[in-house]
Amino acid sequence: MNQNRLEQLFKFLEEDPNDSFTLYAIATEYRNENPQKALEYYEKLLAEHESYVGTYYHAAKLYEELGESDVAERTYKKGMQVSRQEGNMHAFSELQQAYNKMMGLDYEDD
């Protein structure tokens, strides 16, 4: 975690508390060293910036890693729904692949 970058991001957040990209960047900074803190920011994004499609994949993956499969499943499904509504088929495809893998529906040959 880069402390200087994090400090800069918090300054940006202070200037614009509703900026979805800044919230996402803060979550990403916390992701490896403080997953619970990262989750707080992902959940804020999911609640307040529903159409910010990038959040769903990373939040669902983190839920998976934390053993919260039910929440991960709901997050993937919601992300697929939102990405389809937004016309973001690349995000939809990534979410669908991750969801299928989590559910044991990954049919790709190894």
Steps between C-alpha positions, in 0.01 A plus 500: 500500500647832396439743787573811291259392230238423765545844658458661158185297435352610833567862400312440175217339697485801730462727197234276343354246748276346233767428240459133415845466344670631816301261719594216267868599506500508882341154514767375260778644716366318805424178312807291589601625843162583652222309321232600753577868444493444123161332539363808679583712195372240253173480695468879501542492122246221459248691711556853369636448147307202371590563137877505566544161335867447592415454866297181464779269386747610766245510781368153409854359481576642843179354643608166354843524660341586835281190477177689440385299199132600520586870496754442222235323293248784547769756416600322178134470395426866574818599312392299196159666508645852534771447237238372253280806571802728451589323173839398637527151355871468580425542872201268466720230348766532774235484772331201338829309469591569864149404612508176301841414643380564856189288440704216349357564154835578340508271196831612354758227441807527724 
